[in-house]
Amino acid sequence: MSADHIGFIPPVYKQIQLAIDSWAYPLRGAFSAAEILSDLTFNCQPSELCDRCLNISLWTTLSSLHHPQKGCILCQILKDVKNKAKQTESLLKARRYIRICAVPADTLEGTQDDSRRSKIQPGLPVFLQSGSPSHFKLINGWLRLCDQGECGHDGGRCPKPNDALMPTRVIDVGEDKIDPDKVYLISTNKISTDKGGQGAHYVALSHCWGESAKGQIPSWCTTRSNEEDRTQGFLVKNLPATFKDAIRVTRELGKRYLWIDSLCIIQGDDGDWGTEAMKMETVFKNAYCTIAATSAEDSTKGFLNRPVEESNLQYVTVPNSSHGKVYVCTSIDDFPGDVEEGVLNKRAWVLQERALSRRTIHFTKRQTYWECGGGTDRPVAIDSLARELAKAFRTNVRYGIFERYLHRSLLWRLSQNIPKGRIYDPAGQALPSWSWMAYSGQIEYLDFRVNDWSDKSVEWDKSVQFVEDQASNAANNPGNDGYALEARVLRIKPGGLEQVRRDEKGDEGVHLWFDQERNALIEIRCAIMGRETRRKRKDGKQKYYVLVVTEDPEGGSWVRVGMGSIEQRFILFDGQDVAARIK
């Protein structure tokens, strides 16, 4: 993630392996970043500073800053910081409240102490005008550095053009800006033929559709009725603002092809959304970069209309700091608020789009961020992400359940204080009861209070396994369908669930969570996942970790209705257990 101003050009986020929400922030490519910024037009006004601030040490702690001098802008900035940050922090450590960045030209020339200077990222203390030549020059600079591997990823994140990696259709925005008023819908098979079997780079758009009248397809969408006409060209002026901006960005990046879902996937009952949606994983994974219209509430709003907020910025130039000539300004970076909480990231698809994209340019209401990473629609979106994780885990995944961690993955529950209910199954997909993908909202896993997933304090039941089940096969859902869960199901003693009994230490003997409001009329049983082995109990209080299941009314299989832990004394080990298929 990078911002288009002070000190954030371009610190690169490198995703920690197997940890989606954990990111490292290594400072790389500072010299190359300075090259980009040194070419940008920026006239920094001289700052009126007090004698102390003219030569301030960035190692100075906030607690040592006393008596701000009247008329000194830096004194005023630091006064505000003192009210927010820990007093023991140095100015360098307080950079979540202020931004400190090296003057790009000085970074190129070097200083007497480059090791100290290298701790400060070169940057500018002001926003660039959205859609201005400088703005696009900066974005192109980010991509160029990433293409060259300056982002910290070996070999960079630029995909190699290959016809097998392209979507079915793309929008041709024109070569060398010829005929800028028109764009064309083309099949990527044609690109492959024209290029002797090779594909081409394309840019993908991540955006919000917005609300539309029920049952109506927006006029700008591609349908069977206008598909052929669009191959002959259609006018840019008839497209919504977000699409116009995406076309402009694609052209400014020097790329010819753009993918937009509603233009490149045939909409309507006779369209091909069902087949094309399954390819979303490769569309974003193999795009040259992703344009995220984070600030646009719908397709009509656009994202290149952000006003400059320079009047709200306070910044100064410190000519002789301990780290050379630097800019200091108030911090207005807010990636969580601008991006994570933005309207775009409330869409289910974006979890997949953002995680799988090689590089994403986030156009937010306040500024532009750069993100470079490894790379009714919720199940499809989550499933593509899960398959990427499965590759990292070196295992198989079925509806979000990882086979390598099968027992643990099955012991999920819906978080507290959220409505309980299944989501609507997409057409042609029957979501299994044991998958959390069948429900909306946040989930949690059963807390075993152990060190890691291989801890020997839990003995897992080896009879639990995925089994082929052709009866549940769904033609439109490759990769998941045709599988059920097989487990040992036992009866629960009469009265065991009607009251929660406690032993002398206050521990609950039965601790269960139900996926939906429980129907007291149905008979429930427990499918054994494992049992605790840390404490050998002779009083029947050994814990068993279970799925709560009930027999399908249509017979022949079982369905999950909950999960939890239950002590041995409440389970009937009478030899009447069955090897059940849970669907």
VOTI-702315 format. One line per 8 residues: for each residue x, y, z of C-alpha. Coordinates in Angstrom, 2 decimals. Layout:
N
X/Y/Z; ...
! end
This chain:
583
0.00/0.00/0.00; 1.26/3.39/-0.88; -0.23/6.83/-0.72; 0.29/9.53/-3.28; 2.07/11.85/-0.88; 4.61/12.00/1.90; 6.81/9.02/2.62; 4.65/6.40/0.99
6.19/6.04/-2.46; 6.34/3.07/-2.51; 6.63/1.14/0.78; 5.55/-2.29/-0.32; 3.26/-4.61/1.58; 4.46/-8.18/1.40; 1.95/-10.73/2.43; 3.23/-13.12/5.08
2.81/-16.66/3.86; -0.43/-18.28/4.92; -1.59/-15.28/6.96; -4.11/-13.24/4.98; -4.45/-10.47/7.56; -0.76/-10.23/8.49; 1.38/-7.88/6.47; 4.98/-6.69/6.68
5.99/-3.20/5.66; 9.56/-3.38/4.35; 11.16/-0.18/3.02; 12.47/-1.03/-0.42; 13.30/0.84/-3.58; 13.85/4.20/-1.86; 16.37/5.34/-4.49; 14.05/4.34/-7.36
11.12/6.03/-5.63; 13.17/9.21/-5.40; 13.78/9.01/-9.15; 10.03/8.97/-9.77; 9.29/11.84/-7.40; 12.16/14.05/-8.47; 10.51/14.44/-11.88; 7.18/15.56/-10.40
6.39/19.25/-10.20; 6.22/20.43/-6.60; 7.05/23.91/-5.34; 7.61/23.64/-1.61; 7.30/26.98/0.13; 10.05/27.89/2.64; 9.00/27.34/6.24; 9.34/29.69/9.17
10.98/27.57/11.86; 12.34/28.30/15.30; 16.03/27.72/16.00; 15.36/24.34/17.61; 13.29/23.01/14.71; 15.79/24.14/12.06; 18.18/21.43/13.26; 15.84/19.06/15.06
16.89/15.49/15.73; 14.32/12.95/14.66; 15.38/10.80/17.59; 14.01/13.46/19.95; 11.37/12.05/22.27; 8.03/13.78/22.52; 8.44/14.23/26.27; 11.49/16.45/25.71
9.60/18.91/23.51; 8.63/21.89/25.66; 7.44/25.44/25.08; 6.43/25.57/21.41; 7.56/28.77/19.75; 4.92/31.11/18.43; 4.83/31.28/14.64; 6.72/27.97/14.15
4.52/25.57/12.16; 6.57/22.52/13.16; 6.17/23.39/16.84; 2.41/23.47/16.33; 2.40/20.12/14.49; 4.47/18.49/17.23; 2.25/19.96/19.93; -0.73/18.19/18.39
1.25/14.95/18.15; 2.15/15.09/21.86; -1.54/14.89/22.69; -1.92/11.65/20.72; 1.29/9.64/20.92; 3.21/8.09/23.82; 5.55/10.59/25.40; 8.44/8.12/25.32
8.27/7.79/21.54; 10.74/9.53/19.27; 9.54/11.51/16.27; 10.51/8.59/14.03; 8.42/6.19/16.11; 5.42/8.55/16.10; 4.99/8.43/12.34; 1.42/7.14/12.55
0.55/10.66/13.71; 2.94/12.65/11.51; 4.58/11.95/8.19; 8.31/12.43/7.74; 9.77/11.96/4.28; 13.10/12.64/2.61; 13.30/15.27/-0.11; 13.59/13.19/-3.32
16.35/15.27/-4.93; 18.52/14.95/-1.82; 17.99/11.20/-1.74; 19.40/10.93/-5.26; 22.42/13.07/-4.37; 23.11/11.18/-1.15; 24.11/12.54/2.25; 27.07/12.28/4.58
25.33/9.51/6.49; 23.40/7.38/4.02; 22.68/4.68/6.63; 20.64/7.15/8.68; 19.12/8.73/5.62; 17.94/5.33/4.36; 15.54/5.13/7.30; 13.43/7.88/5.74
11.29/7.12/2.72; 11.46/9.78/-0.02; 8.12/11.40/-0.72; 6.02/14.53/-1.12; 3.99/16.18/1.63; 0.98/17.04/-0.53; -1.64/15.23/-2.56; -1.36/15.15/-6.32
-4.40/16.26/-8.28; -6.46/13.18/-9.13; -6.24/12.45/-12.84; -3.43/14.96/-13.44; -0.33/14.14/-15.52; 1.72/13.99/-12.30; -0.78/11.58/-10.77; -0.55/9.19/-13.71
3.22/9.57/-13.84; 3.39/8.43/-10.24; 1.13/5.42/-10.86; 3.17/4.41/-13.88; 6.27/4.73/-11.74; 4.85/2.35/-9.16; 4.09/-0.22/-11.84; 7.50/0.18/-13.47
9.30/-0.41/-10.17; 7.14/-3.46/-9.52; 7.74/-4.79/-13.05; 11.48/-4.52/-12.39; 11.26/-6.38/-9.09; 11.93/-3.30/-6.94; 8.79/-4.17/-4.97; 10.60/-6.93/-3.11
9.01/-9.81/-5.02; 11.58/-11.80/-6.98; 11.15/-10.98/-10.64; 8.37/-8.48/-9.90; 4.66/-9.10/-10.17; 4.20/-8.44/-13.87; 2.41/-11.35/-15.61; 3.75/-12.73/-18.86
1.35/-12.29/-21.79; -0.19/-15.62/-22.55; -3.46/-16.40/-24.24; -4.28/-19.11/-21.69; -4.26/-16.50/-18.92; -6.70/-14.05/-20.49; -10.46/-13.80/-19.83; -12.94/-14.86/-22.51
-13.56/-11.26/-23.57; -11.94/-7.87/-22.96; -12.58/-4.28/-23.98; -10.17/-2.88/-26.57; -9.68/0.75/-25.50; -7.59/1.54/-28.55; -3.92/1.52/-29.46; -1.98/4.79/-29.14
-5.25/6.56/-28.26; -6.58/6.29/-31.83; -10.34/6.96/-32.01; -10.66/7.76/-28.27; -14.45/8.07/-28.49; -14.94/4.35/-29.18; -14.08/1.06/-27.53; -14.60/-2.49/-28.77
-15.70/-5.78/-27.24; -13.38/-8.50/-28.50; -12.81/-12.18/-27.94; -9.37/-13.00/-26.59; -9.20/-15.83/-29.12; -8.74/-13.09/-31.73; -5.84/-11.58/-29.75; -4.18/-14.98/-29.60
-4.55/-15.49/-33.36; -3.25/-12.01/-34.22; -0.23/-12.46/-31.95; 0.73/-15.92/-33.10; -0.61/-17.73/-30.06; 0.41/-15.13/-27.49; -1.98/-13.12/-25.36; -1.58/-9.58/-24.07
-1.60/-7.61/-20.85; -4.99/-6.42/-19.64; -6.22/-4.30/-16.71; -9.15/-5.40/-14.52; -11.69/-3.13/-12.83; -13.00/-3.83/-9.32; -16.09/-1.72/-8.70; -19.57/-1.46/-7.20
-22.52/-1.94/-9.50; -24.93/-0.09/-7.23; -28.64/-0.70/-6.90; -30.75/-1.33/-9.97; -34.43/-1.89/-10.48; -35.40/-5.45/-9.61; -35.20/-7.71/-12.64; -33.75/-4.98/-14.86
-30.31/-5.03/-16.46; -28.56/-1.62/-16.64; -28.46/-0.22/-20.16; -24.66/-0.24/-20.34; -24.37/-4.00/-19.79; -23.52/-6.45/-22.55; -26.35/-8.82/-23.46; -26.99/-11.29/-26.24
-28.94/-8.62/-28.09; -26.07/-6.10/-28.27; -23.06/-8.41/-28.14; -22.46/-8.43/-31.89; -22.91/-4.65/-32.23; -20.33/-4.04/-29.53; -17.69/-5.97/-31.43; -18.02/-3.22/-34.07
-17.43/-0.52/-31.47; -19.55/1.47/-29.00; -19.30/5.02/-27.66; -17.47/5.78/-24.44; -19.83/8.70/-23.71; -22.72/6.25/-23.26; -20.95/4.42/-20.43; -21.22/5.32/-16.72
-18.56/7.54/-15.14; -16.68/4.73/-13.38; -16.19/2.90/-16.68; -15.08/6.10/-18.42; -12.48/6.67/-15.72; -11.28/3.06/-15.95; -10.85/3.44/-19.72; -8.85/6.63/-19.21
-6.60/5.01/-16.59; -5.99/1.99/-18.85; -4.95/4.26/-21.70; -2.71/6.36/-19.42; -0.99/3.15/-18.30; -0.20/2.37/-21.93; -2.38/-0.74/-21.96; -4.84/-1.63/-24.68
-7.18/-4.08/-22.99; -9.55/-3.67/-20.04; -11.81/-6.18/-18.30; -15.07/-4.97/-16.73; -17.49/-7.64/-15.53; -20.74/-6.12/-16.81; -19.22/-5.41/-20.24; -17.20/-8.60/-20.72
-19.65/-11.13/-19.26; -22.96/-11.59/-21.09; -25.73/-10.56/-18.70; -29.29/-11.90/-18.55; -30.93/-15.29/-18.30; -29.38/-16.35/-21.59; -25.94/-15.00/-20.64; -22.82/-16.80/-19.50
-22.43/-15.50/-15.95; -22.61/-19.03/-14.54; -19.53/-20.20/-16.45; -17.60/-16.92/-16.41; -18.01/-16.44/-12.65; -16.01/-19.62/-12.11; -13.09/-17.96/-13.91; -12.90/-14.93/-11.59
-9.89/-16.44/-9.87; -7.77/-16.25/-13.03; -9.22/-12.93/-14.25; -7.83/-10.96/-11.32; -4.85/-13.17/-10.64; -3.50/-12.73/-14.17; -4.41/-9.08/-14.80; -1.51/-6.69/-15.30
-3.01/-4.70/-12.43; -6.40/-4.08/-10.83; -8.07/-0.69/-10.72; -10.14/-0.47/-7.53; -12.86/2.20/-7.74; -12.94/2.33/-3.95; -14.57/5.76/-3.71; -17.41/5.09/-6.18
-20.67/4.02/-4.55; -21.95/2.80/-7.91; -21.01/2.71/-11.58; -22.25/6.27/-12.20; -20.06/8.05/-9.64; -16.56/7.79/-11.12; -13.30/7.88/-9.16; -11.05/10.47/-10.84
-12.97/13.42/-9.45; -11.26/13.72/-6.07; -10.62/17.36/-5.11; -7.22/18.39/-3.77; -7.32/18.85/0.01; -4.09/20.82/0.16; -5.71/23.56/2.21; -6.19/21.04/5.02
-2.54/19.98/5.06; 0.12/21.41/7.29; 3.67/20.72/6.21; 7.14/22.17/6.66; 10.57/21.70/5.18; 13.28/21.00/7.74; 16.62/21.76/6.03; 19.08/20.39/8.61
17.44/17.58/10.58; 19.47/14.71/11.98; 18.50/12.81/8.84; 19.15/15.56/6.32; 16.54/17.63/4.51; 13.06/16.27/5.18; 9.42/17.20/4.87; 7.21/16.93/7.95
3.43/17.10/7.76; 0.30/16.10/9.59; -0.74/12.51/8.98; -3.88/11.94/7.00; -3.15/8.38/5.89; -5.97/6.09/6.84; -5.77/2.89/4.82; -8.24/1.04/7.10
-10.77/3.84/6.80; -10.15/4.76/3.17; -9.87/1.23/1.77; -10.83/-1.46/4.28; -14.00/0.35/5.35; -14.70/1.79/1.92; -17.96/0.97/0.18; -16.21/-1.22/-2.37
-14.75/-3.58/0.23; -18.18/-4.38/1.56; -18.79/-6.48/-1.58; -18.24/-10.21/-1.23; -16.41/-10.42/-4.57; -13.74/-7.96/-3.40; -12.31/-10.46/-0.90; -11.34/-12.54/-3.91
-10.48/-9.65/-6.22; -8.12/-7.97/-3.77; -6.47/-11.13/-2.46; -5.82/-12.59/-5.90; -4.74/-9.41/-7.71; -1.03/-9.03/-8.38; -1.16/-5.27/-7.89; -4.09/-3.02/-6.97
-4.39/0.76/-7.37; -6.99/1.97/-4.86; -8.69/5.21/-5.89; -10.25/6.45/-2.64; -12.06/9.66/-1.75; -8.94/11.23/-0.29; -5.94/9.75/-2.05; -4.55/6.89/-4.12
-3.01/3.81/-2.52; -0.80/1.16/-4.06; -1.00/-2.45/-2.97; 1.29/-5.20/-4.20; 0.67/-8.77/-3.16; 1.13/-12.46/-4.02; -2.22/-12.55/-5.30; -25.73/-14.18/-4.03
-21.80/-14.47/-5.10; -20.13/-15.21/-1.77; -19.54/-18.97/-2.18; -17.84/-18.61/-5.57; -15.71/-15.68/-4.39; -14.60/-17.34/-1.16; -13.98/-20.64/-2.90; -11.45/-19.16/-5.32
-9.56/-17.63/-2.41; -9.72/-20.92/-0.51; -8.18/-22.78/-3.44; -5.24/-20.36/-3.41; -4.77/-21.00/0.31; -5.01/-24.75/-0.29; -2.05/-24.52/-2.66; -0.04/-22.83/0.07
-1.17/-25.44/2.64; -0.39/-28.18/0.08; -3.74/-29.82/0.57; -7.22/-30.09/-0.94; -10.13/-27.87/0.00; -13.85/-28.60/-0.18; -16.19/-25.66/0.38; -13.68/-23.85/2.57
-12.74/-26.94/4.60; -9.05/-27.85/4.34; -8.45/-31.60/4.19; -5.08/-31.36/5.93; -6.81/-29.71/8.90; -10.12/-31.48/8.38; -11.31/-31.91/11.97; -10.38/-28.41/13.09
-11.81/-26.81/9.96; -15.16/-28.47/10.60; -15.45/-27.16/14.17; -16.63/-23.66/13.26; -19.55/-21.68/14.60; -21.29/-18.42/13.76; -20.09/-15.49/15.84; -22.31/-14.18/18.60
-24.85/-11.41/18.04; -25.43/-12.04/14.34; -28.63/-13.35/12.73; -28.59/-17.09/12.21; -29.65/-18.33/8.82; -28.38/-19.90/5.63; -27.69/-17.76/2.62; -29.53/-18.42/-0.61
-27.84/-21.17/-2.57; -26.66/-19.91/-5.98; -28.22/-21.59/-8.98; -26.86/-25.06/-9.52; -24.97/-25.15/-6.23; -26.08/-27.10/-3.19; -23.97/-25.84/-0.30; -23.31/-28.61/2.25
-24.47/-28.16/5.81; -20.94/-28.70/7.19; -19.50/-25.73/5.28; -19.43/-22.24/6.80; -19.85/-20.93/3.25; -23.55/-21.74/3.56; -24.00/-18.94/6.10; -23.54/-15.20/6.09
-21.53/-13.36/8.72; -18.37/-13.89/10.72; -17.37/-17.32/12.04; -15.18/-18.52/14.89; -13.44/-21.82/15.52; -13.68/-23.88/18.67; -10.98/-22.83/21.13; -8.94/-25.84/22.21
-6.45/-23.79/24.24; -3.53/-25.63/22.68; -0.30/-24.38/21.17; -0.90/-25.33/17.58; -2.96/-27.51/15.30; -0.66/-30.49/15.68; -0.84/-30.47/19.47; -1.14/-33.99/20.88
-3.65/-32.86/23.50; -6.42/-33.73/21.04; -6.84/-37.15/19.46; -8.69/-36.83/16.16; -11.07/-39.54/14.98; -9.53/-41.16/11.90; -12.89/-42.28/10.56; -13.78/-38.67/9.63
-13.10/-38.17/5.93; -14.37/-36.76/2.65; -15.99/-39.38/0.45; -17.18/-39.25/-3.13; -20.91/-38.81/-3.40; -22.18/-38.65/-6.97; -25.73/-38.05/-5.78; -24.72/-34.57/-4.62
-22.88/-33.75/-7.82; -23.68/-30.38/-9.38; -22.49/-29.75/-12.91; -22.00/-26.03/-12.41; -19.78/-26.38/-9.38; -16.48/-28.05/-10.31; -13.88/-28.67/-7.64; -16.30/-29.11/-4.73
-19.28/-31.14/-5.86; -19.51/-34.87/-5.54; -18.25/-35.00/-1.95; -19.88/-35.69/1.38; -18.45/-36.00/4.88; -18.27/-39.41/6.52; -18.12/-39.62/10.33; -19.06/-41.82/13.25
-22.44/-40.75/14.67; -23.55/-41.66/18.20; -26.67/-41.10/20.25; -26.81/-38.67/23.16; -28.18/-39.87/26.49; -31.75/-38.86/27.32; -31.77/-35.57/29.19; -28.19/-34.79/28.27
-29.14/-31.73/26.25; -32.10/-30.52/28.28; -29.88/-29.21/31.07; -26.26/-28.21/31.17; -24.65/-29.92/34.11; -21.60/-28.55/35.86; -18.94/-30.31/37.82; -17.40/-29.05/41.02
-15.10/-26.63/39.09; -17.96/-25.01/37.23; -17.04/-26.42/33.80; -19.90/-27.06/31.48; -20.50/-30.69/30.64; -22.31/-29.84/27.42; -21.32/-26.78/25.41; -23.01/-26.63/22.03
-23.68/-23.96/19.41; -26.45/-24.32/16.86; -26.21/-22.99/13.29; -29.86/-21.91/13.28; -32.54/-21.53/15.90; -32.90/-24.99/17.32; -36.01/-27.03/16.62; -36.68/-28.90/19.85
-38.76/-31.48/18.00; -35.93/-32.92/15.94; -33.73/-35.67/17.31; -30.07/-34.77/17.33; -26.96/-36.90/17.58; -23.24/-36.20/17.66; -20.61/-36.92/15.03; -17.30/-37.46/16.82
-14.41/-35.30/15.54; -11.97/-36.00/18.39; -11.40/-36.13/22.12; -9.10/-34.47/24.59; -6.09/-36.46/25.78; -4.43/-33.97/28.14; -6.32/-35.24/31.15; -7.15/-38.89/31.69
-10.54/-38.91/33.34; -12.26/-41.83/35.01; -15.38/-39.91/35.95; -16.80/-39.64/32.45; -15.83/-35.99/32.10; -13.40/-36.40/29.23; -14.35/-33.90/26.51; -15.38/-34.99/23.03
-15.43/-32.49/20.18; -18.43/-33.07/17.95; -20.64/-31.90/15.14; -24.30/-31.89/16.11; -26.26/-33.67/13.37; -29.76/-34.80/12.57; -31.08/-37.28/10.04; -32.28/-35.83/6.73
-36.10/-36.14/6.60; -35.78/-37.60/3.12; -33.56/-40.34/4.54; -30.22/-41.78/3.56; -28.00/-39.00/4.92; -27.43/-36.58/7.78; -27.04/-32.81/8.04; -25.09/-30.66/10.43
-27.08/-28.37/12.76; -24.32/-27.26/15.14; -21.06/-28.12/16.89; -19.33/-27.99/20.25; -17.95/-30.13/23.06; -19.72/-32.73/25.17; -18.44/-34.85/28.01; -18.17/-38.61/27.63
-20.84/-39.26/30.29; -23.53/-37.74/28.02; -22.71/-39.94/25.00; -24.11/-43.42/24.49; -21.27/-45.81/23.63; -23.62/-48.76/23.20; -22.40/-50.17/19.92; -25.22/-48.55/17.95
-23.05/-45.88/16.32; -23.30/-45.59/12.54; -20.92/-44.51/9.78; -23.03/-41.65/8.48; -22.77/-39.44/5.40; -23.24/-35.80/6.27; -24.31/-33.56/3.38
! end
